[in-house]
C-alpha cells in the first residue's frame, strides 16, 4: 500500500526564494492554501485555468493558459442529444500582456481576433462572459454565474518530481452554475440546482515531455452532489496523487495511484479505472462522444483524446463504506504533450 499523503492545513508558498519547490508545500489541502509564486525556469513554466461546465443539455468549456513562450485559449461546447460539437482555439506567441494570477479565483480578461473572455470575482462568485461573432458560423454569447463557497472542500495537491520540476494542481468540483449560453438564436439555460462547473487550476514547472490521464465528474445524482477526480501517469512515482472524491462539499482523499485501462485503438470502448493495490476505486466509464485536439508547432506539440460519458461502479470512504456511482456524467482523457 502507498503511504498516507501529508495534509496541509496552513497557508504556504509553492516556491522558495530561488524559485525551487518549497518542501513545506508538498502535500494536499482541502482548501486553496498553497499559493503559486512561480519565478525563474524560463520557458518551462506552465499555467492554466480550465473550466468545464456540465449542464442538462450541453457541456461548455473555457480554457486560458500560458506556457511562457505562448498563450493558448479555447472555447468548446457539446450538445448531448444531437452531439453537435464545435471548438474555437487561438494560440498567441509569447503574449506578454496576458497574465494568469497565482490564485484560482481571480479576475482576468482575454481579447483576440473577436474572441472575448472575461472573469470577474465578487464574494465567492465568478461571473463568466464569453463573446464571439464566429462560433461555427454563429454568434456565441455566454453569461454565467459560478458559485464557489469557501465552506466547500476542493482538492489542492503539489506533485513533486524534484526541486525544479513540480506542479500545483487545484481541482474545484461541484460549483453551482446559473445563466445562459446562447449559440445563434438557441439559448441553453443553466440552473444551479443541477448544473455544476469544474475548475482545473494548475501552476508549475513541467518536463519537456509528459503523458497523463485524467477522469473528472461533477453532478447531482440521487440528491447528492458528487465530484470525482482521478489522475494517472504524470503523478506515478511522485509519492502524491490527485485522486479524491467530494460528496456534498466534503472531500475524501484517495492515497493510492489509480490505473486507467483502455483501448488505444478505440478510445470510445469502455474504460476501467481502479486503484492500484486496493479496491477503493472500482469504476467503468462508458463514452458517448470523443473530442480530439492537436497542436503541432515548433515548441508546442500535443494530442488530447477527451471522452464524455458515464461512470458506474463505486468509490470507498475512509471508514470502508462504499459510495455507489450510477450513470454519473463526466469525462476522461489521455494527453501527450511536448512543450
Buried (B, 14 or more C-beta within 10 A) or exposed (E): EBEEBBEBEEEBBBBBEEBBBBEBBBBBBBBBBBBBBBEEBEEBBBBBBBBBBBBEBBBBBBBBBBBBBBBBBBBBBBBBEEEEBBBBEBBBEEBEEBEBBBBBBBEBEBEBEEBEBBBEBEEEBBBBBBBBEEBEEBEBBBBBBBBBEEEBBBBBBBBBBEBBBBBBBBBBBBBBBBBEBBBEEEEBEBEBEBBBBBBBBBBBBBBEEBEBBBBBBBBBBEEEBBBBBBBBBBBBEBBBBBBBBBBEBEBBBBBBBBBBEBEEEEBBEBBEBBBBEBEBBBBBBBBEBBBEBEBEEEBBBBBBBBBBBBBBBBBBEEEEEEBEBEEBBBBBBBBBBBB
